[in-house]
Amino acid sequence: MSKIKIDQSFIREIASDGSDKAIVQSIIAMSQSLGVAVIAEGVETTDQQKILLYLGCSNFQGYLFGKPMSIELFNQTINKFKYH
């Protein structure tokens, strides 16, 4: 499946910069019309996430959800949630 990633430079000021919000909204609309998934990069606040959800984006990357980590630490973290 094809995906479009929205660069964090547009996400960073989405709550306060109307131009960034308009660009993000256009990217999301274009992606939806093409049937392509959208991922917002650099989501760090709940305000950013709420705006993105309102605009139709539901895939996120960023510090709001977790800091970068090694694959070993990721696997250890995931294994804590597995049912045995």
N, CA, C and O atoms as CSV, one atom per row, in Angstrom:
chain,resi,resn,atom,element,x,y,z
A,1,MET,N,N,0.845,-1.188,0.000
A,1,MET,CA,C,0.000,0.000,0.000
A,1,MET,C,C,0.886,1.246,0.000
A,1,MET,O,O,1.846,1.337,0.764
A,2,SER,N,N,0.559,2.179,-0.844
A,2,SER,CA,C,1.302,3.439,-0.902
A,2,SER,C,C,0.944,4.320,0.280
A,2,SER,O,O,-0.176,4.291,0.791
A,3,LYS,N,N,1.925,5.102,0.700
A,3,LYS,CA,C,1.720,6.020,1.821
A,3,LYS,C,C,2.388,7.352,1.515
A,3,LYS,O,O,3.395,7.413,0.809
A,4,ILE,N,N,1.818,8.396,2.051
A,4,ILE,CA,C,2.425,9.727,1.987
A,4,ILE,C,C,2.706,10.158,3.415
A,4,ILE,O,O,1.834,10.088,4.281
A,5,LYS,N,N,3.926,10.603,3.651
A,5,LYS,CA,C,4.305,11.072,4.981
A,5,LYS,C,C,4.349,12.605,4.954
A,5,LYS,O,O,5.000,13.200,4.095
A,6,ILE,N,N,3.656,13.226,5.892
A,6,ILE,CA,C,3.674,14.689,6.023
A,6,ILE,C,C,4.849,15.051,6.907
A,6,ILE,O,O,4.922,14.615,8.055
A,7,ASP,N,N,5.763,15.840,6.384
A,7,ASP,CA,C,6.976,16.208,7.095
A,7,ASP,C,C,6.664,16.977,8.375
A,7,ASP,O,O,5.718,17.762,8.442
A,8,GLN,N,N,7.488,16.726,9.386
A,8,GLN,CA,C,7.301,17.377,10.683
A,8,GLN,C,C,7.376,18.900,10.603
A,8,GLN,O,O,6.834,19.582,11.473
A,9,SER,N,N,8.026,19.441,9.596
A,9,SER,CA,C,8.113,20.899,9.481
A,9,SER,C,C,6.734,21.532,9.290
A,9,SER,O,O,6.529,22.690,9.655
A,10,PHE,N,N,5.787,20.781,8.720
A,10,PHE,CA,C,4.413,21.272,8.576
A,10,PHE,C,C,3.589,21.001,9.828
A,10,PHE,O,O,2.639,21.728,10.120
A,11,ILE,N,N,3.946,19.970,10.557
A,11,ILE,CA,C,3.195,19.580,11.756
A,11,ILE,C,C,3.547,20.469,12.946
A,11,ILE,O,O,2.688,20.790,13.766
A,12,ARG,N,N,4.795,20.858,13.030
A,12,ARG,CA,C,5.320,21.585,14.199
A,12,ARG,C,C,4.450,22.788,14.581
A,12,ARG,O,O,4.158,22.969,15.763
A,13,GLU,N,N,4.036,23.599,13.633
A,13,GLU,CA,C,3.279,24.820,13.927
A,13,GLU,C,C,1.822,24.747,13.448
A,13,GLU,O,O,1.178,25.779,13.257
A,14,ILE,N,N,1.311,23.542,13.257
A,14,ILE,CA,C,-0.032,23.385,12.691
A,14,ILE,C,C,-1.114,24.075,13.535
A,14,ILE,O,O,-2.124,24.527,12.996
A,15,ALA,N,N,-0.906,24.156,14.843
A,15,ALA,CA,C,-1.905,24.770,15.730
A,15,ALA,C,C,-1.884,26.294,15.665
A,15,ALA,O,O,-2.862,26.940,16.042
A,16,SER,N,N,-0.786,26.876,15.193
A,16,SER,CA,C,-0.676,28.339,15.214
A,16,SER,C,C,-0.430,28.972,13.850
A,16,SER,O,O,-0.549,30.190,13.717
A,17,ASP,N,N,-0.098,28.195,12.849
A,17,ASP,CA,C,0.222,28.728,11.519
A,17,ASP,C,C,-0.827,28.259,10.516
A,17,ASP,O,O,-0.876,27.084,10.152
A,18,GLY,N,N,-1.652,29.182,10.082
A,18,GLY,CA,C,-2.723,28.852,9.142
A,18,GLY,C,C,-2.211,28.280,7.828
A,18,GLY,O,O,-2.873,27.441,7.218
A,19,SER,N,N,-1.044,28.724,7.389
A,19,SER,CA,C,-0.476,28.208,6.140
A,19,SER,C,C,-0.101,26.737,6.279
A,19,SER,O,O,-0.387,25.932,5.393
A,20,ASP,N,N,0.541,26.389,7.392
A,20,ASP,CA,C,0.894,24.988,7.619
A,20,ASP,C,C,-0.358,24.125,7.691
A,20,ASP,O,O,-0.392,23.028,7.135
A,21,LYS,N,N,-1.373,24.614,8.367
A,21,LYS,CA,C,-2.620,23.862,8.479
A,21,LYS,C,C,-3.255,23.662,7.104
A,21,LYS,O,O,-3.752,22.577,6.803
A,22,ALA,N,N,-3.241,24.695,6.275
A,22,ALA,CA,C,-3.821,24.595,4.932
A,22,ALA,C,C,-3.045,23.603,4.060
A,22,ALA,O,O,-3.642,22.843,3.298
A,23,ILE,N,N,-1.727,23.615,4.174
A,23,ILE,CA,C,-0.905,22.674,3.411
A,23,ILE,C,C,-1.207,21.247,3.844
A,23,ILE,O,O,-1.390,20.364,3.006
A,24,VAL,N,N,-1.260,21.024,5.147
A,24,VAL,CA,C,-1.554,19.682,5.671
A,24,VAL,C,C,-2.944,19.236,5.235
A,24,VAL,O,O,-3.127,18.088,4.830
A,25,GLN,N,N,-3.905,20.117,5.313
A,25,GLN,CA,C,-5.270,19.795,4.906
A,25,GLN,C,C,-5.303,19.411,3.425
A,25,GLN,O,O,-5.998,18.467,3.047
A,26,SER,N,N,-4.565,20.127,2.592
A,26,SER,CA,C,-4.509,19.825,1.158
A,26,SER,C,C,-3.854,18.470,0.898
A,26,SER,O,O,-4.323,17.700,0.059
A,27,ILE,N,N,-2.774,18.181,1.615
A,27,ILE,CA,C,-2.092,16.888,1.457
A,27,ILE,C,C,-3.026,15.746,1.837
A,27,ILE,O,O,-3.099,14.735,1.139
A,28,ILE,N,N,-3.731,15.912,2.934
A,28,ILE,CA,C,-4.663,14.871,3.390
A,28,ILE,C,C,-5.785,14.684,2.366
A,28,ILE,O,O,-6.118,13.550,2.019
A,29,ALA,N,N,-6.365,15.770,1.884
A,29,ALA,CA,C,-7.454,15.677,0.904
A,29,ALA,C,C,-6.984,15.012,-0.388
A,29,ALA,O,O,-7.683,14.168,-0.947
A,30,MET,N,N,-5.804,15.394,-0.856
A,30,MET,CA,C,-5.255,14.805,-2.071
A,30,MET,C,C,-5.016,13.311,-1.873
A,30,MET,O,O,-5.340,12.502,-2.743
A,31,SER,N,N,-4.456,12.955,-0.739
A,31,SER,CA,C,-4.170,11.554,-0.451
A,31,SER,C,C,-5.444,10.727,-0.387
A,31,SER,O,O,-5.503,9.616,-0.913
A,32,GLN,N,N,-6.456,11.275,0.258
A,32,GLN,CA,C,-7.732,10.568,0.357
A,32,GLN,C,C,-8.355,10.359,-1.022
A,32,GLN,O,O,-8.908,9.295,-1.301
A,33,SER,N,N,-8.267,11.368,-1.876
A,33,SER,CA,C,-8.851,11.238,-3.213
A,33,SER,C,C,-8.107,10.214,-4.060
A,33,SER,O,O,-8.682,9.631,-4.980
A,34,LEU,N,N,-6.832,9.992,-3.756
A,34,LEU,CA,C,-6.028,9.003,-4.483
A,34,LEU,C,C,-6.051,7.630,-3.812
A,34,LEU,O,O,-5.515,6.665,-4.356
A,35,GLY,N,N,-6.669,7.539,-2.636
A,35,GLY,CA,C,-6.716,6.281,-1.906
A,35,GLY,C,C,-5.384,5.894,-1.299
A,35,GLY,O,O,-5.061,4.711,-1.186
A,36,VAL,N,N,-4.604,6.907,-0.906
A,36,VAL,CA,C,-3.280,6.688,-0.343
A,36,VAL,C,C,-3.308,7.036,1.140
A,36,VAL,O,O,-3.858,8.065,1.532
A,37,ALA,N,N,-2.717,6.180,1.955
A,37,ALA,CA,C,-2.650,6.428,3.399
A,37,ALA,C,C,-1.723,7.606,3.696
A,37,ALA,O,O,-0.762,7.853,2.968
A,38,VAL,N,N,-2.027,8.332,4.783
A,38,VAL,CA,C,-1.232,9.489,5.193
A,38,VAL,C,C,-0.687,9.242,6.593
A,38,VAL,O,O,-1.394,8.747,7.471
A,39,ILE,N,N,0.581,9.593,6.788
A,39,ILE,CA,C,1.224,9.496,8.095
A,39,ILE,C,C,1.790,10.867,8.435
A,39,ILE,O,O,2.541,11.443,7.648
A,40,ALA,N,N,1.435,11.389,9.599
A,40,ALA,CA,C,1.966,12.669,10.068
A,40,ALA,C,C,3.212,12.399,10.906
A,40,ALA,O,O,3.171,11.636,11.871
A,41,GLU,N,N,4.302,13.025,10.531
A,41,GLU,CA,C,5.590,12.830,11.195
A,41,GLU,C,C,5.830,13.957,12.199
A,41,GLU,O,O,5.480,15.108,11.938
A,42,GLY,N,N,6.419,13.629,13.334
A,42,GLY,CA,C,6.812,14.650,14.303
A,42,GLY,C,C,5.683,15.165,15.174
A,42,GLY,O,O,5.714,16.318,15.606
A,43,VAL,N,N,4.680,14.327,15.443
A,43,VAL,CA,C,3.569,14.730,16.301
A,43,VAL,C,C,4.057,14.681,17.751
A,43,VAL,O,O,4.443,13.626,18.255
A,44,GLU,N,N,4.031,15.834,18.407
A,44,GLU,CA,C,4.562,15.930,19.768
A,44,GLU,C,C,3.547,16.375,20.803
A,44,GLU,O,O,3.801,16.247,22.000
A,45,THR,N,N,2.401,16.896,20.375
A,45,THR,CA,C,1.407,17.383,21.331
A,45,THR,C,C,0.023,16.819,21.008
A,45,THR,O,O,-0.259,16.413,19.881
A,46,THR,N,N,-0.828,16.806,22.032
A,46,THR,CA,C,-2.201,16.353,21.802
A,46,THR,C,C,-2.958,17.336,20.921
A,46,THR,O,O,-3.858,16.928,20.186
A,47,ASP,N,N,-2.618,18.622,20.974
A,47,ASP,CA,C,-3.260,19.604,20.086
A,47,ASP,C,C,-2.973,19.272,18.623
A,47,ASP,O,O,-3.876,19.318,17.788
A,48,GLN,N,N,-1.730,18.940,18.314
A,48,GLN,CA,C,-1.383,18.552,16.943
A,48,GLN,C,C,-2.174,17.323,16.529
A,48,GLN,O,O,-2.718,17.271,15.426
A,49,GLN,N,N,-2.238,16.339,17.408
A,49,GLN,CA,C,-2.964,15.113,17.101
A,49,GLN,C,C,-4.450,15.389,16.866
A,49,GLN,O,O,-5.034,14.861,15.919
A,50,LYS,N,N,-5.058,16.203,17.710
A,50,LYS,CA,C,-6.478,16.526,17.565
A,50,LYS,C,C,-6.756,17.220,16.241
A,50,LYS,O,O,-7.738,16.901,15.570
A,51,ILE,N,N,-5.914,18.154,15.860
A,51,ILE,CA,C,-6.091,18.858,14.586
A,51,ILE,C,C,-5.972,17.882,13.428
A,51,ILE,O,O,-6.785,17.902,12.504
A,52,LEU,N,N,-4.955,17.026,13.478
A,52,LEU,CA,C,-4.760,16.049,12.415
A,52,LEU,C,C,-5.944,15.086,12.310
A,52,LEU,O,O,-6.385,14.766,11.207
A,53,LEU,N,N,-6.454,14.630,13.439
A,53,LEU,CA,C,-7.635,13.766,13.425
A,53,LEU,C,C,-8.818,14.495,12.796
A,53,LEU,O,O,-9.540,13.922,11.981
A,54,TYR,N,N,-9.018,15.746,13.169
A,54,TYR,CA,C,-10.111,16.545,12.613
A,54,TYR,C,C,-9.972,16.686,11.096
A,54,TYR,O,O,-10.966,16.675,10.369
A,55,LEU,N,N,-8.731,16.820,10.627
A,55,LEU,CA,C,-8.481,16.985,9.197
A,55,LEU,C,C,-8.538,15.658,8.432
A,55,LEU,O,O,-8.526,15.648,7.201
A,56,GLY,N,N,-8.599,14.543,9.163
A,56,GLY,CA,C,-8.749,13.251,8.507
A,56,GLY,C,C,-7.519,12.370,8.510
A,56,GLY,O,O,-7.487,11.353,7.818
A,57,CYS,N,N,-6.516,12.734,9.267
A,57,CYS,CA,C,-5.297,11.922,9.375
A,57,CYS,C,C,-5.337,11.141,10.683
A,57,CYS,O,O,-5.532,11.721,11.752
A,58,SER,N,N,-5.152,9.826,10.598
A,58,SER,CA,C,-5.201,9.017,11.816
A,58,SER,C,C,-3.958,8.153,12.018
A,58,SER,O,O,-3.959,7.246,12.850
A,59,ASN,N,N,-2.907,8.432,11.264
A,59,ASN,CA,C,-1.637,7.717,11.420
A,59,ASN,C,C,-0.563,8.716,11.822
A,59,ASN,O,O,-0.382,9.744,11.170
A,60,PHE,N,N,0.147,8.404,12.902
A,60,PHE,CA,C,1.084,9.372,13.473
A,60,PHE,C,C,2.408,8.733,13.840
A,60,PHE,O,O,2.491,7.540,14.131
A,61,GLN,N,N,3.439,9.562,13.818
A,61,GLN,CA,C,4.744,9.228,14.372
A,61,GLN,C,C,5.170,10.422,15.201
A,61,GLN,O,O,4.861,11.559,14.846
A,62,GLY,N,N,5.863,10.190,16.283
A,62,GLY,CA,C,6.395,11.315,17.042
A,62,GLY,C,C,6.527,11.032,18.522
A,62,GLY,O,O,6.078,10.003,19.026
A,63,TYR,N,N,7.153,11.969,19.200
A,63,TYR,CA,C,7.434,11.843,20.628
A,63,TYR,C,C,6.182,11.729,21.477
A,63,TYR,O,O,6.251,11.232,22.601
A,64,LEU,N,N,5.038,12.175,20.972
A,64,LEU,CA,C,3.800,12.017,21.736
A,64,LEU,C,C,3.539,10.532,22.018
A,64,LEU,O,O,2.932,10.189,23.033
A,65,PHE,N,N,3.990,9.667,21.132
A,65,PHE,CA,C,3.712,8.240,21.238
A,65,PHE,C,C,4.895,7.431,21.732
A,65,PHE,O,O,4.724,6.304,22.195
A,66,GLY,N,N,6.082,7.986,21.641
A,66,GLY,CA,C,7.258,7.272,22.123
A,66,GLY,C,C,8.526,7.849,21.528
A,66,GLY,O,O,8.535,8.364,20.410
A,67,LYS,N,N,9.569,7.754,22.283
A,67,LYS,CA,C,10.877,8.227,21.832
A,67,LYS,C,C,11.546,7.133,20.986
A,67,LYS,O,O,11.229,5.954,21.136
A,68,PRO,N,N,12.466,7.521,20.104
A,68,PRO,CA,C,13.185,6.508,19.327
A,68,PRO,C,C,13.908,5.538,20.257
A,68,PRO,O,O,14.415,5.924,21.310
A,69,MET,N,N,13.945,4.258,19.842
A,69,MET,CA,C,14.607,3.244,20.661
A,69,MET,C,C,15.187,2.171,19.750
A,69,MET,O,O,14.805,2.038,18.588
A,70,SER,N,N,16.109,1.421,20.305
A,70,SER,CA,C,16.707,0.316,19.559
A,70,SER,C,C,15.662,-0.770,19.339
A,70,SER,O,O,14.660,-0.840,20.049
A,71,ILE,N,N,15.911,-1.607,18.352
A,71,ILE,CA,C,14.993,-2.711,18.081
A,71,ILE,C,C,14.937,-3.671,19.265
A,71,ILE,O,O,13.892,-4.262,19.536
A,72,GLU,N,N,16.055,-3.829,19.968
A,72,GLU,CA,C,16.077,-4.712,21.128
A,72,GLU,C,C,15.146,-4.194,22.222
A,72,GLU,O,O,14.373,-4.963,22.795
A,73,LEU,N,N,15.216,-2.894,22.515
A,73,LEU,CA,C,14.351,-2.298,23.529
A,73,LEU,C,C,12.890,-2.332,23.083
A,73,LEU,O,O,11.997,-2.569,23.896
A,74,PHE,N,N,12.649,-2.097,21.806
A,74,PHE,CA,C,11.293,-2.168,21.269
A,74,PHE,C,C,10.715,-3.566,21.488
A,74,PHE,O,O,9.587,-3.709,21.960
A,75,ASN,N,N,11.485,-4.585,21.145
A,75,ASN,CA,C,11.018,-5.969,21.322
A,75,ASN,C,C,10.747,-6.284,22.787
A,75,ASN,O,O,9.765,-6.956,23.101
A,76,GLN,N,N,11.607,-5.809,23.691
A,76,GLN,CA,C,11.385,-6.017,25.120
A,76,GLN,C,C,10.089,-5.348,25.562
A,76,GLN,O,O,9.322,-5.923,26.334
A,77,THR,N,N,9.849,-4.150,25.080
A,77,THR,CA,C,8.638,-3.398,25.446
A,77,THR,C,C,7.394,-4.101,24.928
A,77,THR,O,O,6.417,-4.252,25.661
A,78,ILE,N,N,7.421,-4.532,23.676
A,78,ILE,CA,C,6.279,-5.227,23.084
A,78,ILE,C,C,5.999,-6.538,23.814
A,78,ILE,O,O,4.844,-6.891,24.052
A,79,ASN,N,N,7.062,-7.255,24.166
A,79,ASN,CA,C,6.894,-8.545,24.844
A,79,ASN,C,C,6.214,-8.415,26.201
A,79,ASN,O,O,5.611,-9.376,26.679
A,80,LYS,N,N,6.300,-7.264,26.818
A,80,LYS,CA,C,5.628,-7.051,28.106
A,80,LYS,C,C,4.116,-7.124,27.966
A,80,LYS,O,O,3.412,-7.425,28.931
A,81,PHE,N,N,3.612,-6.849,26.758
A,81,PHE,CA,C,2.176,-6.780,26.542
A,81,PHE,C,C,1.593,-8.058,25.921
A,81,PHE,O,O,0.380,-8.172,25.748
A,82,LYS,N,N,2.442,-8.987,25.600
A,82,LYS,CA,C,1.955,-10.250,25.023
A,82,LYS,C,C,1.352,-11.115,26.116
A,82,LYS,O,O,1.813,-11.116,27.257
A,83,TYR,N,N,0.311,-11.851,25.744
A,83,TYR,CA,C,-0.326,-12.792,26.670
A,83,TYR,C,C,0.353,-14.144,26.530
A,83,TYR,O,O,0.646,-14.593,25.422
A,84,HIS,N,N,0.595,-14.772,27.639
A,84,HIS,CA,C,1.243,-16.090,27.610
A,84,HIS,C,C,0.256,-17.161,27.946
A,84,HIS,O,O,0.610,-18.340,27.974
